[in-house]
Amino acid sequence: MPRLANPHVLLLASALGMALAAHAPLVAGQAAPAGRTAQPATQPAVQPAQEKAQPRGPRSLLPDDLLPAPAPAPSPAPLPLPAPTAPAPGGEDRADRQVPALDEDPFGVFGASSGDAPEEEEAGEEADDPMAALIGPLSQPENAGILSPASGGYRPDLFQGSDARFLATLLHRIDSPLASRWAQVMLQRALLTRATAPGPVNPADWVAARGAALAAMGAGADAHRLVSRIAIDRYTERLYAVAAQTALASADPMALCPLSPTARAVLRTPTWVLSDAMCLSILGDEVGASVLFDRMRSRNAANSFDIGLAERLSSAAGGGRRGANPEWAEAGGRLTAWRIGLSAAAGLELPQDLVDGASPAQKAWMVRLPTLSIGRRAALAPEVAATGAISAAEIARILAAEVETLESSAAGGSPGGQLRRAAVAPDMKDRLAALKALWSRARPGTPGHYGLQAAAASVAQAIPASGGLAADAPAIVASLNAAGYSSSALRWWPAMDDADEDLRATVWAHVVALSDAVPLDQGLYDSWSGRVSAHRAALLAAGLAGLGRAGLEATYPALENDWTRALDRAVSAGRAGEVMVLAATGLKGSWAEVAPDHLRRIVAALAATGHADEARHIVAEAANRG
């Protein structure tokens, strides 16, 4: 079989060679990662000929390394956790940051300004040094992060005063995107903030807990950026495992190569053995790589498809002639981080049925992969945008990029074509028709519909608030709220003075949480609540009460459990980061699973710890999606 040549992978391999040359002492085994279970610094890295025999029999490639690591065992007086029998209850008045190009949107976390204007990226604090990449990552886990207050992050003392064992346990419970897009945006920003690590756990394990939670919510690329900045000599078992997951979720398997020699000395699992074999091959040691690949196959230590992927990537990067051509029929009908990352890097097409059956987090990873076809990314983008894993600006760019690949006859009817027509049509009637066509591509109430609302927000913002457009106002305001354009959404409230009561009540429900200038009105609440589910109506009333605006006649049961008591203690102590993490655990699942009184408590806690803007957006979202 002819050798594969993937320019993207070849470029990564070239950069890898320079990085490994700079890390020569570490790769040669003269240093080992620090951490609770790391090997002594003088122990050499495991070489193929010295490797201990692994158990025979089929073995899954990923679970040992890539499932979220268990939280550190609590020491004396552990903080109480939410009662397992009580259902866990289950942003920002800050607009999605607008950035000009996809490659200038490194974080996927938005909303750092209180108005609708775009915010500039932080400059100067971490200016790129062209030689810095040659000496590898140097950040210390005690102050890890990629966002500062100037670039969308929070204060560096965000987690001070909290017990990292408690926070890590809560983060471990986050295994999928949250019910609330704005709560997820808030938590992503918090976990990416350059903040002082809380005690008493190893700071590297705290970074691992943050990275695992980000990946579980779908922010795999952001998690990879966070983890990959940590100096290699500070890695622990947990951080190695999360580093593997996030590198694969980002289709950056070359990032495993500087870690693999020492990772194998600490974690003797199939993932790292295969990574080492792949990296040896890419760097020219075909003999050593062949020994490892053949040993893995003979011992049936991993699925043959997963071994074949590593061999294929080795060939694609010019590091071997094994010429593997793995067949998806051998994959067992499911996707993993390994399969997504290596397939994307090696140019192997993902089967559509596996993409359709992927988890929400995996779909979010795939949307950010530049090697995935733009058509597939565009198809996944609305659902992913609804989770908060990508911004409204990013989904709009993805839809626009798809248009450029379509024939002219199909471009106009595509989501990107409809978005473009809504932006440039000279007649307001045509612009609104295009917006309605875009929104109608997904059923109202579904994640895809909410994602399309977010995608259309920048275009909807340009529509002037007018009583003559009252019939379209609810949809326009919902779209603006989905992307955080609160100022623009509020402009529609005065325009509804003479509108039909049902239309006025719907717009009122969408904007009443955004500003105290919009009055509480029992009549409007009754008109709106009679046309939505009782649960959604209760969520709005409870959310407003949490913002200190009680007074609507609505009933919902008051709840008291370990989770509510933990939230109260965090508020009393002013531990804002802990409040955010607790709020996230209370917003797991879907909006239908969020108890109204839990939402009231979350909103009140966020407001009490200085994050009322985020709380307002969560309540407005509940009115739209609850």
C-alpha positions in Angstrom: 0.0 0.0 0.0 1.5 3.4 -0.9 2.5 5.6 2.0 0.0 8.2 3.1 0.9 11.8 3.0 -1.2 14.1 5.2 0.4 17.6 5.2 -1.4 18.5 8.5 0.2 15.4 10.2 3.6 16.0 8.6 3.6 19.5 10.0 2.8 18.2 13.4 5.5 15.6 13.2 8.1 18.2 12.3 7.1 20.4 15.2 7.2 17.3 17.4 10.8 16.5 16.4 11.9 19.9 17.5 10.0 19.7 20.8 11.4 16.3 21.6 15.0 17.4 20.8 14.6 20.1 23.4 13.2 17.6 25.9 16.0 15.1 25.3 16.9 14.5 28.9 13.2 13.8 29.8 12.6 11.5 26.8 15.8 9.6 27.5 14.4 8.9 30.9 16.7 11.1 33.0 13.7 12.7 34.7 10.3 11.5 35.6 7.1 13.5 36.3 6.5 14.6 39.8 3.4 13.5 41.6 2.0 11.2 44.2 2.6 8.0 42.2 5.3 9.1 39.7 8.5 7.0 39.4 11.8 8.3 40.8 13.5 10.8 38.7 16.5 8.6 38.0 14.5 5.6 36.7 14.9 5.3 32.9 11.8 5.3 30.6 10.5 1.8 29.8 12.0 0.5 26.5 10.2 -2.1 24.3 12.6 -4.9 25.2 12.2 -4.3 28.9 8.4 -4.1 29.0 6.7 -6.4 31.5 4.2 -8.9 30.1 0.7 -7.6 30.1 -2.3 -9.7 30.9 -3.7 -11.7 28.0 -7.2 -11.5 26.6 -9.1 -8.7 24.9 -8.9 -5.3 26.6 -10.5 -2.0 25.9 -8.0 0.6 24.8 -9.4 3.6 26.6 -11.1 3.1 30.0 -8.0 2.8 32.1 -6.6 6.1 31.0 -9.4 8.1 29.6 -12.4 7.9 31.8 -12.5 10.9 34.2 -10.1 10.2 37.1 -11.7 9.6 40.5 -11.4 12.5 42.8 -8.7 12.3 45.5 -9.8 10.5 48.6 -11.0 13.0 51.1 -9.1 13.4 54.4 -10.6 14.3 57.7 -14.0 16.0 57.9 -15.0 15.8 54.2 -17.5 18.4 53.1 -21.1 17.0 52.6 -22.1 16.2 49.0 -25.6 16.3 47.4 -27.8 13.6 48.7 -27.8 10.8 46.1 -31.5 10.3 46.4 -32.3 13.9 45.8 -32.2 14.9 42.1 -29.4 17.3 41.4 -31.0 20.6 40.4 -31.2 19.9 36.7 -23.9 33.5 30.8 -23.9 36.2 31.5 -25.3 39.6 30.8 -22.2 39.5 28.6 -22.6 39.2 24.9 -20.8 36.4 23.0 -17.4 37.8 22.0 -17.3 38.4 18.3 -13.9 37.6 16.8 -13.0 38.0 13.1 -11.8 34.5 12.1 -12.1 30.9 13.2 -8.4 30.5 14.0 -8.5 33.6 16.2 -11.1 31.9 18.5 -8.9 29.7 20.6 -11.1 29.3 23.7 -14.7 28.8 22.7 -15.6 30.6 25.8 -17.3 33.9 25.4 -19.1 36.8 27.1 -16.6 39.0 28.8 -18.3 42.4 28.3 -21.5 43.7 29.7 -22.7 45.3 26.4 -23.1 44.0 22.9 -19.8 45.2 21.6 -17.0 42.8 20.8 -14.0 42.5 23.2 -10.4 42.4 22.2 -8.2 39.5 23.2 -5.8 40.2 26.0 -2.4 41.3 24.7 1.0 41.6 26.1 0.7 39.4 29.2 1.7 36.2 27.5 3.3 37.4 24.2 4.2 34.5 22.0 8.0 33.9 21.9 8.9 32.0 18.7 11.6 30.1 20.6 9.3 29.2 23.6 7.8 26.2 21.8 11.3 24.6 21.6 11.7 24.3 25.3 8.2 22.9 25.9 5.5 23.9 28.3 6.6 25.6 31.5 3.4 26.7 33.2 3.1 25.5 36.8 -0.2 23.9 38.0 -0.4 26.2 41.0 -1.6 29.0 38.7 -2.7 27.2 35.6 -5.2 28.8 33.1 -5.6 30.5 29.8 -8.0 33.3 30.6 -7.5 36.4 32.7 -10.2 39.0 33.6 -9.1 41.0 30.5 -9.7 38.0 28.1 -13.0 36.7 29.5 -11.8 34.9 32.7 -12.5 35.6 36.3 -10.4 36.8 39.3 -7.3 34.7 40.1 -8.7 34.1 43.6 -11.8 32.4 42.2 -11.3 29.1 44.1 -9.5 30.3 47.1 -10.9 29.1 50.4 -12.5 26.0 48.8 -11.5 22.4 49.4 -10.1 21.0 46.1 -11.2 17.5 47.2 -14.8 18.6 47.3 -14.6 20.6 44.0 -12.9 17.7 42.2 -15.6 15.3 43.4 -18.3 17.7 42.1 -16.5 18.1 38.7 -16.2 14.3 38.4 -20.0 14.2 38.5 -20.2 16.3 35.3 -20.3 13.8 32.5 -22.2 15.7 29.8 -23.1 19.2 28.7 -25.3 21.1 31.2 -29.0 21.9 30.8 -28.2 25.6 30.6 -26.0 27.0 27.8 -25.2 30.1 30.0 -24.3 28.0 33.0 -21.9 26.0 30.9 -20.4 29.1 29.4 -19.9 30.4 32.9 -18.3 27.2 34.2 -16.0 26.9 31.1 -14.8 30.4 31.8 -14.2 29.6 35.4 -12.3 26.4 34.7 -10.1 28.1 32.1 -9.4 31.1 34.4 -5.8 31.5 35.4 -6.5 31.0 39.1 -4.6 29.9 42.2 -5.1 26.3 42.9 -7.0 25.5 46.1 -5.6 23.0 48.6 -5.0 20.4 49.8 -4.6 18.2 46.7 -1.7 18.2 44.3 -2.2 21.2 42.0 -1.6 19.0 39.0 -4.5 16.8 40.0 -6.7 20.0 40.3 -5.8 20.8 36.7 -6.7 17.3 35.7 -10.1 17.6 37.4 -10.7 20.9 35.5 -9.6 19.4 32.2 -11.8 16.3 32.6 -14.9 18.4 33.3 -14.2 20.6 30.3 -13.9 17.6 28.0 -17.0 16.0 29.4 -19.0 19.2 28.6 -17.6 19.2 25.0 -14.9 21.8 25.4 -12.1 19.3 24.5 -10.0 21.8 22.6 -10.1 24.2 25.4 -9.2 21.5 27.9 -6.3 20.5 25.8 -4.9 24.0 25.8 -5.3 24.2 29.6 -3.5 20.8 30.2 -0.8 21.0 27.5 0.6 24.2 29.1 1.7 22.4 32.3 5.4 21.6 32.6 6.0 17.9 32.0 7.9 17.3 35.2 4.8 18.2 37.2 2.5 15.6 35.7 0.7 13.1 37.9 -1.2 9.9 37.0 -4.5 11.8 36.7 -3.0 14.5 34.6 -1.4 12.0 32.2 -4.9 10.4 31.8 -6.6 13.7 31.1 -3.8 14.9 28.8 -4.4 11.8 26.7 -8.1 12.3 26.5 -8.0 16.0 25.7 -5.2 15.7 23.1 -7.3 13.0 21.3 -10.5 15.0 21.6 -8.6 17.8 19.8 -7.2 15.5 17.1 -3.7 16.3 18.3 -2.2 12.9 18.9 1.3 14.3 18.4 0.9 16.0 21.8 1.1 12.6 23.4 4.7 12.0 22.1 6.6 14.2 24.6 4.6 12.5 27.4 4.6 8.9 26.3 8.1 7.8 27.5 7.5 8.9 31.0 3.8 8.1 31.0 4.6 4.5 30.3 6.8 4.5 33.3 3.9 5.6 35.5 0.8 4.2 33.7 1.4 0.9 32.0 -1.8 0.9 30.0 -2.5 0.2 26.3 -3.1 3.8 25.4 0.4 4.9 26.3 2.1 1.8 24.8 0.4 2.4 21.5 1.2 6.1 21.7 4.8 5.3 22.3 4.9 2.9 19.4 3.2 5.5 17.1 5.7 8.2 18.2 8.7 6.0 17.8 7.6 5.2 14.3 7.1 8.9 13.4 10.5 9.8 14.7 12.2 7.1 12.6 12.6 4.1 15.1 10.6 1.6 13.0 12.2 -1.3 14.7 11.2 -0.2 18.2 7.7 0.7 17.0 7.3 -2.7 15.2 8.2 -4.5 18.4 5.5 -2.6 20.4 2.8 -2.9 17.7 3.4 -6.6 17.2 3.5 -7.3 20.9 0.1 -5.5 21.3 -1.4 -7.6 18.6 0.0 -10.9 19.8 -1.2 -10.3 23.3 -4.6 -9.0 22.2 -4.0 -6.1 24.5 -6.2 -3.7 22.5 -8.8 -3.8 19.8 -7.2 -4.5 16.5 -9.0 -1.5 15.0 -7.4 0.8 17.6 -3.9 -0.7 16.9 -4.5 -0.2 13.2 -5.4 3.5 13.7 -2.0 4.1 15.4 -0.2 2.2 12.6 -2.1 4.2 9.9 -1.3 7.5 11.6 2.4 6.5 11.8 2.4 5.9 8.0 0.5 9.1 7.3 3.2 11.1 9.2 5.9 9.4 7.1 7.1 7.2 10.0 6.7 3.7 8.8 5.6 1.3 6.0 3.1 -0.9 7.9 0.3 0.4 5.7 -2.6 -0.4 8.0 -6.1 0.1 6.7 -8.4 -0.4 9.7 -12.0 -1.2 8.9 -14.7 0.4 11.0 -16.5 -3.0 11.2 -13.8 -3.9 13.7 -14.6 -0.9 16.0 -17.6 -2.5 17.8 -20.0 0.2 16.7 -18.9 3.1 19.0 -16.7 6.1 19.0 -14.0 6.9 21.6 -11.6 9.8 22.0 -8.9 7.6 20.5 -10.9 6.8 17.4 -12.1 10.3 16.9 -8.6 11.9 17.4 -6.6 9.4 15.4 -9.1 9.1 12.5 -9.2 12.9 12.1 -5.5 13.2 12.3 -4.9 10.4 9.8 -7.6 11.4 7.3 -9.9 8.4 8.0 -13.6 9.3 7.4 -15.9 8.7 10.4 -19.0 6.6 9.5 -22.1 8.7 9.5 -24.0 6.2 11.8 -21.3 6.5 14.4 -21.4 10.3 14.2 -25.1 10.3 14.6 -24.8 8.1 17.7 -22.0 10.1 19.3 -22.5 11.6 22.7 -23.2 15.3 22.9 -19.6 15.9 24.1 -18.1 13.9 21.3 -20.2 15.9 18.8 -18.8 19.1 20.3 -15.3 17.8 19.9 -15.9 17.0 16.3 -17.3 20.4 15.4 -13.9 21.9 16.4 -11.9 19.5 14.2 -10.5 21.3 11.1 -10.0 17.9 9.4 -13.6 17.0 9.6 -15.6 18.1 6.5 -17.3 21.4 6.7 -20.6 19.8 5.8 -20.4 17.5 8.8 -19.4 20.3 11.1 -22.2 22.5 9.9 -24.7 19.7 10.5 -23.5 19.2 14.1 -23.0 22.9 14.9 -26.6 23.9 15.9 -26.9 21.2 18.5 -23.4 21.9 19.8 -24.0 25.7 20.0 -27.0 25.0 22.2 -24.7 23.5 24.8 -22.3 26.5 24.9 -19.3 24.4 23.7 -19.1 26.8 20.7 -20.1 30.5 20.5 -22.8 32.1 18.4 -20.1 33.7 16.4 -18.4 30.4 15.7 -21.5 28.6 14.5 -22.3 31.5 12.2 -18.8 31.2 10.8 -19.1 27.5 10.3 -22.4 27.9 8.5 -21.0 30.6 6.3 -18.0 28.4 5.5 -20.2 25.6 4.3 -21.9 27.9 1.8 -18.6 28.3 0.0 -18.4 24.6 -0.7 -21.9 24.3 -2.2 -23.1 24.7 -5.7 -24.9 28.0 -6.3 -28.2 26.1 -6.7 -27.9 24.7 -3.2 -26.2 27.5 -1.4 -29.3 29.7 -1.1 -31.3 27.1 0.7 -28.5 26.1 3.1 -28.4 27.4 6.7 -25.5 29.6 5.8 -27.2 30.9 2.7 -30.3 31.8 4.7 -28.2 33.5 7.3 -26.4 35.5 4.6 -29.7 36.5 2.9 -31.0 37.7 6.3 -28.0 39.9 6.7 -27.8 41.5 3.2 -31.4 41.5 1.8 -32.4 45.1 1.1 -36.0 44.5 2.0 -36.9 43.9 5.7 -39.6 41.4 4.6 -37.0 39.3 2.9 -34.6 39.5 5.8 -37.3 38.3 8.2 -38.4 35.5 5.8 -34.8 34.3 5.7 -34.6 34.3 9.5 -37.8 32.4 9.8 -36.6 29.8 7.3 -33.4 29.4 9.3 -35.2 28.9 12.6 -37.7 26.5 11.1 -34.9 24.0 10.2 -35.3 22.5 13.6 -38.4 21.9 15.8 -38.9 24.5 18.5 -37.8 23.3 21.9 -35.0 21.2 20.5 -31.3 21.9 21.1 -30.9 22.4 17.3 -33.5 25.1 17.3 -31.9 26.9 20.2 -28.5 26.7 18.4 -29.9 28.2 15.3 -31.4 31.0 17.4 -27.9 31.7 18.7 -26.4 31.6 15.1 -28.9 34.2 13.9 -28.4 36.6 16.8 -25.9 39.0 15.1 -28.3 39.4 12.2 -31.3 39.8 14.4 -29.4 42.5 16.3 -29.5 44.7 13.2 -33.3 44.6 13.0 -34.6 47.8 14.5 -37.1 47.4 17.4 -40.5 48.5 16.0 -44.1 48.0 17.0 -44.8 47.3 13.3 -42.7 44.1 13.8 -44.5 43.0 17.0 -45.6 39.7 15.5 -41.9 38.7 14.9 -40.6 40.2 18.2 -40.8 37.1 20.4 -38.6 35.1 18.0 -36.2 37.9 17.5 -35.8 38.5 21.2 -35.3 34.8 21.9 -32.5 34.8 19.3 -30.8 37.8 20.8 -31.0 36.2 24.3 -29.5 32.9 23.0 -26.3 34.8 22.2 -26.3 37.2 25.1 -27.3 40.4 23.3 -29.3 41.7 26.3 -29.2 45.3 25.5 -30.6 44.7 22.0 -33.3 42.4 23.5 -34.4 45.0 26.0 -34.9 47.5 23.2 -37.9 45.5 22.1 -39.8 45.9 25.4 -40.9 49.5 24.9 -41.8 48.7 21.2 -44.5 46.3 22.5 -46.6 48.9 24.3 -49.4 48.7 21.7 -49.0 45.0 20.8 -51.4 42.2 21.2 -51.4 41.0 24.9 -50.1 37.5 24.0 -47.2 38.9 22.0 -46.4 41.5 24.7 -46.5 38.8 27.4 -44.1 36.6 25.5 -41.6 39.3 25.0 -42.0 40.3 28.7 -41.2 36.7 29.8 -38.0 36.8 27.7 -36.7 40.1 29.0 -38.1 40.5 32.5 -35.0 38.8 34.1 -32.6 41.0 32.2 -33.4 44.3 33.8 -35.3 45.6 36.8 -36.6 48.3 34.5 -39.0 45.7 33.1 -41.7 45.5 35.8 -43.2 42.4 37.4 -46.7 42.0 36.0 -49.0 39.3 37.2 -51.3 39.7 34.3 -48.6 39.3 31.7 -47.2 36.3 33.7 -50.6 34.7 33.7 -51.1 35.3 30.0 -47.7 33.8 29.2 -47.8 30.9 31.6 -51.2 29.8 30.2 -49.4 29.0 26.9 -46.3 27.3 28.2 -45.7 24.3 30.4 -46.3 24.6 34.1 -42.7 23.7 34.7 -41.4 26.5 32.5 -43.7 29.0 34.1 -42.5 27.9 37.6 -38.8 28.2 36.5 -39.3 31.8 35.5 -41.1 32.7 38.7 -38.5 30.9 40.8 -35.6 32.5 38.9 -37.0 36.0 39.4 -37.4 35.3 43.1 -33.7 34.3 43.1 -32.9 37.7 41.6 -34.7 39.3 44.5 -37.9 39.9 42.5 -40.4 37.7 44.3 -44.1 38.6 44.0 -45.5 36.6 41.2 -48.2 34.2 42.3 -46.7 30.8 41.4 -46.3 27.7 43.4 -43.4 25.2 43.5 -42.1 23.1 46.4 -39.3 24.3 48.5 -36.4 21.8 48.7 -33.8 21.2 51.4 -31.0 18.7 51.1 -27.2 18.3 51.3 -26.7 20.1 48.0 -28.7 23.2 49.1 -26.8 23.3 52.4 -23.5 23.1 50.6 -24.6 26.0 48.4 -25.6 28.0 51.4 -22.2 27.5 53.0 -20.3 28.5 49.9 -22.4 31.7 49.6 -21.8 32.5 53.3 -18.1 32.1 52.9 -18.0 34.1 49.6 -16.5 31.2 47.6 -17.6 32.3 44.2 -15.9 29.5 42.2 -17.4 26.8 44.5 -20.8 28.4 43.9 -20.3 28.1 40.2 -19.3 24.4 40.4 -22.2 23.6 42.7 -24.6 25.5 40.3 -23.3 23.3 37.4 -24.0 20.1 39.3 -27.5 21.5 39.9 -28.0 22.1 36.2 -27.1 18.6 34.9 -29.4 16.8 32.5 -32.2 18.7 30.8 -34.2 21.7 31.8 -37.1 19.3 32.5 -35.0 17.9 35.3 -34.2 21.2 37.0 -36.4 21.8 40.0 -37.7 25.4 40.2 -36.5 25.9 43.8 -33.0 24.7 42.8 -32.9 27.3 40.1 -34.0 29.9 42.6 -31.2 28.9 44.9 -28.6 28.9 42.1 -29.6 32.3 40.9 -29.6 33.8 44.3 -26.2 32.3 45.1 -24.6 33.6 41.9 -26.1 37.1 42.5 -24.8 37.0 46.1 -21.3 36.2 45.0 -21.0 38.9 42.4 -22.3 37.1 39.3 -25.8 38.5 38.8 -25.2 39.0 35.1 -24.7 35.3 34.6 -27.7 34.6 36.8 -30.0 36.9 34.7 -29.0 35.1 31.5 -29.7 31.7 33.0 -33.2 32.8 34.1 -33.9 34.3 30.6 -32.8 31.0 29.1 -35.2 29.1 31.4 -38.1 31.2 30.1 -37.2 30.2 26.5 -36.2 26.5 27.0 -37.6 25.3 30.4 
